[in-house]
């Protein structure tokens, strides 16, 4: 039996996207989080962006008291680090952030931004927050993440998710496997996410040592049609079945 069951973190950012489109009171991300947990989510992930395009500070504060594992995705920006240190989520995942992007594009370049990222990691760890860094499947980025004190890396799966031919899919999957093995060898917990869906998540869930998958858009899109509880339950069943096949 695997000593570390695979966790599913449900990203509810796009519930807030719908709310903010009208600057209305609904749909409420807190209600969405409750339903996701009832559907089997192990934790809730939210990205507090500097431009506050979807999740708001009040959402993070409202979620913290009852979510068993709150993962705050965030830039290594002083203002956002201040919020994290106040709210104290269970986990903070440092990600790159550009105002013009539709969603996070690629992993954080820890090598090029080592000083700024290391400062953020130090502040977060000092108040007891577990730190993960969202990186490309690149051993150098993983090594620097480990050196500056991250407890985990979240390997970005966009290139795998966007691959179209069988050869491309297998090449990107092999890159994910190699990156996961490299991270585990350095004592890091291995997480993954970005672009994972009900049809492509299984191969990633089967990667040895995978500890956490963070999935948002696919689940929220499914939830629009069948409800959040069922959408999460279906994803959880898919990853559990695949994870049971790990060696």
GIUR-V600277 format. One record per residue. SS is DSSP state (h for helix, s for strand, l for the rest). PSI is psi in whole degrees, 0 to 359 (* if undefined). OMEGA is omega in radians with two decimals (none if undefined). Layout:
ss:SS psi:PSI omega:OMEGA
ss:SS psi:PSI omega:OMEGA
//
This chain:
ss:l psi:136 omega:3.14
ss:l psi:127 omega:-3.11
ss:l psi:344 omega:-3.12
ss:l psi:91 omega:3.12
ss:l psi:147 omega:-3.12
ss:l psi:123 omega:-3.14
ss:s psi:147 omega:3.00
ss:s psi:118 omega:3.00
ss:s psi:123 omega:-3.10
ss:s psi:120 omega:3.12
ss:s psi:121 omega:-3.06
ss:l psi:19 omega:-3.14
ss:h psi:317 omega:-2.99
ss:h psi:351 omega:2.89
ss:h psi:317 omega:3.09
ss:h psi:329 omega:3.09
ss:h psi:316 omega:3.12
ss:h psi:317 omega:3.13
ss:h psi:313 omega:-3.06
ss:h psi:340 omega:3.09
ss:h psi:331 omega:3.12
ss:h psi:2 omega:-3.04
ss:l psi:44 omega:-3.06
ss:l psi:185 omega:3.12
ss:l psi:348 omega:-3.10
ss:l psi:156 omega:0.00
ss:l psi:146 omega:-3.07
ss:l psi:120 omega:3.11
ss:h psi:331 omega:3.13
ss:h psi:317 omega:3.08
ss:h psi:318 omega:3.10
ss:h psi:321 omega:3.12
ss:h psi:318 omega:3.11
ss:h psi:314 omega:-3.13
ss:h psi:322 omega:3.11
ss:h psi:319 omega:3.11
ss:h psi:320 omega:3.08
ss:h psi:330 omega:3.12
ss:l psi:355 omega:3.07
ss:l psi:5 omega:3.08
ss:l psi:141 omega:3.08
ss:l psi:342 omega:3.13
ss:s psi:173 omega:3.14
ss:s psi:135 omega:3.12
ss:s psi:136 omega:3.04
ss:s psi:148 omega:3.12
ss:s psi:110 omega:3.08
ss:l psi:96 omega:-3.11
ss:l psi:155 omega:3.12
ss:l psi:328 omega:-3.14
ss:l psi:359 omega:3.09
ss:l psi:43 omega:-3.07
ss:l psi:335 omega:3.10
ss:l psi:280 omega:3.14
ss:l psi:136 omega:3.13
ss:l psi:162 omega:3.13
ss:h psi:319 omega:-3.10
ss:h psi:329 omega:3.10
ss:h psi:315 omega:-3.13
ss:h psi:317 omega:-3.13
ss:h psi:324 omega:-3.14
ss:h psi:327 omega:-3.10
ss:h psi:327 omega:-2.96
ss:h psi:320 omega:-3.03
ss:l psi:333 omega:-3.01
ss:l psi:350 omega:3.14
ss:l psi:126 omega:-3.08
ss:l psi:333 omega:3.08
ss:l psi:101 omega:-3.14
ss:s psi:120 omega:3.13
ss:s psi:116 omega:-3.13
ss:s psi:108 omega:3.01
ss:s psi:140 omega:-3.00
ss:s psi:152 omega:2.96
ss:l psi:159 omega:3.11
ss:l psi:47 omega:-3.11
ss:l psi:140 omega:-3.02
ss:h psi:318 omega:-3.12
ss:h psi:318 omega:-3.11
ss:h psi:324 omega:3.06
ss:h psi:322 omega:3.08
ss:h psi:314 omega:-3.14
ss:h psi:314 omega:-3.13
ss:h psi:317 omega:-3.12
ss:h psi:333 omega:3.08
ss:h psi:312 omega:-3.04
ss:h psi:327 omega:-3.14
ss:l psi:65 omega:2.99
ss:l psi:163 omega:3.13
ss:l psi:327 omega:-3.08
ss:s psi:143 omega:3.00
ss:s psi:129 omega:3.09
ss:s psi:115 omega:-3.12
ss:s psi:127 omega:-3.07
ss:l psi:159 omega:3.00
ss:l psi:158 omega:-3.12
ss:l psi:128 omega:3.05
ss:l psi:138 omega:-3.06
ss:l psi:324 omega:-3.01
ss:l psi:351 omega:-3.06
ss:l psi:149 omega:3.06
ss:l psi:322 omega:3.09
ss:l psi:171 omega:-3.10
ss:l psi:129 omega:-3.09
ss:l psi:106 omega:3.10
ss:l psi:172 omega:-3.12
ss:l psi:167 omega:3.09
ss:l psi:131 omega:3.09
ss:l psi:88 omega:-3.09
ss:l psi:326 omega:-3.12
ss:l psi:312 omega:-3.09
ss:l psi:338 omega:-3.07
ss:l psi:31 omega:-2.99
ss:h psi:316 omega:-3.07
ss:h psi:313 omega:-3.12
ss:h psi:316 omega:-3.11
ss:h psi:318 omega:3.13
ss:h psi:322 omega:3.11
ss:h psi:316 omega:3.13
ss:h psi:316 omega:3.11
ss:h psi:315 omega:-3.13
ss:h psi:317 omega:3.13
ss:h psi:317 omega:-3.12
ss:h psi:316 omega:3.13
ss:h psi:327 omega:-3.09
ss:h psi:336 omega:3.12
ss:l psi:14 omega:3.01
ss:l psi:18 omega:3.14
ss:l psi:130 omega:3.06
ss:s psi:132 omega:-3.05
ss:s psi:129 omega:3.01
ss:s psi:151 omega:3.10
ss:s psi:130 omega:-3.12
ss:s psi:112 omega:-3.03
ss:s psi:158 omega:2.97
ss:l psi:160 omega:3.12
ss:l psi:69 omega:-3.02
ss:l psi:119 omega:-3.08
ss:h psi:328 omega:-3.14
ss:h psi:316 omega:3.10
ss:h psi:322 omega:3.11
ss:h psi:316 omega:-3.14
ss:h psi:316 omega:-3.13
ss:h psi:323 omega:3.08
ss:h psi:316 omega:3.11
ss:h psi:320 omega:-3.08
ss:h psi:329 omega:-3.10
ss:l psi:5 omega:2.96
ss:l psi:9 omega:3.08
ss:l psi:145 omega:3.06
ss:l psi:339 omega:-3.06
ss:s psi:159 omega:2.92
ss:s psi:141 omega:2.99
ss:s psi:112 omega:-3.07
ss:s psi:124 omega:-3.08
ss:s psi:134 omega:-3.02
ss:l psi:18 omega:-3.06
ss:h psi:315 omega:-3.09
ss:h psi:323 omega:3.06
ss:h psi:314 omega:-3.08
ss:h psi:330 omega:-3.09
ss:h psi:353 omega:3.13
ss:l psi:142 omega:-3.05
ss:l psi:326 omega:-3.13
ss:l psi:154 omega:3.10
ss:h psi:321 omega:-3.14
ss:h psi:318 omega:3.12
ss:h psi:318 omega:3.12
ss:h psi:314 omega:-3.11
ss:h psi:322 omega:3.11
ss:h psi:314 omega:-3.13
ss:h psi:325 omega:3.10
ss:h psi:321 omega:3.11
ss:h psi:323 omega:3.07
ss:h psi:321 omega:3.10
ss:h psi:317 omega:3.12
ss:h psi:314 omega:-3.12
ss:h psi:318 omega:3.13
ss:h psi:319 omega:3.13
ss:h psi:317 omega:3.13
ss:h psi:319 omega:3.13
ss:h psi:315 omega:3.14
ss:h psi:316 omega:3.14
ss:h psi:320 omega:3.14
ss:h psi:337 omega:3.14
ss:l psi:13 omega:3.03
ss:l psi:14 omega:-3.14
ss:l psi:143 omega:2.96
ss:s psi:146 omega:-3.06
ss:s psi:121 omega:3.06
ss:s psi:167 omega:3.10
ss:s psi:155 omega:3.09
ss:s psi:164 omega:3.06
ss:l psi:108 omega:3.09
ss:l psi:8 omega:3.14
ss:l psi:140 omega:-3.08
ss:l psi:178 omega:3.12
ss:l psi:337 omega:-3.06
ss:l psi:346 omega:-3.12
ss:l psi:358 omega:-3.04
ss:h psi:335 omega:-2.98
ss:h psi:316 omega:-3.09
ss:h psi:325 omega:3.12
ss:h psi:320 omega:3.12
ss:h psi:335 omega:-3.13
ss:l psi:353 omega:-3.13
ss:l psi:127 omega:-3.11
ss:l psi:135 omega:3.07
ss:l psi:358 omega:3.14
ss:s psi:129 omega:-3.05
ss:s psi:330 omega:-3.02
ss:s psi:136 omega:3.01
ss:s psi:130 omega:3.10
ss:s psi:118 omega:-3.01
ss:s psi:131 omega:-3.10
ss:l psi:291 omega:-2.96
ss:h psi:314 omega:-3.09
ss:h psi:319 omega:-3.14
ss:h psi:315 omega:-3.13
ss:h psi:321 omega:3.10
ss:h psi:319 omega:3.09
ss:h psi:321 omega:-3.11
ss:h psi:329 omega:3.09
ss:h psi:328 omega:-3.07
ss:h psi:323 omega:-3.01
ss:h psi:356 omega:-3.11
ss:l psi:149 omega:-3.06
ss:h psi:316 omega:-3.11
ss:h psi:311 omega:-3.11
ss:h psi:319 omega:-3.13
ss:h psi:317 omega:3.12
ss:h psi:318 omega:-3.13
ss:h psi:319 omega:-3.14
ss:h psi:320 omega:3.11
ss:h psi:319 omega:-3.14
ss:h psi:318 omega:3.12
ss:h psi:321 omega:-3.13
ss:h psi:318 omega:-3.08
ss:h psi:327 omega:3.11
ss:h psi:316 omega:3.13
ss:h psi:316 omega:3.14
ss:h psi:317 omega:-3.11
ss:h psi:328 omega:3.11
ss:l psi:344 omega:-3.13
ss:l psi:2 omega:3.13
ss:l psi:150 omega:3.06
ss:l psi:* omega:none
//
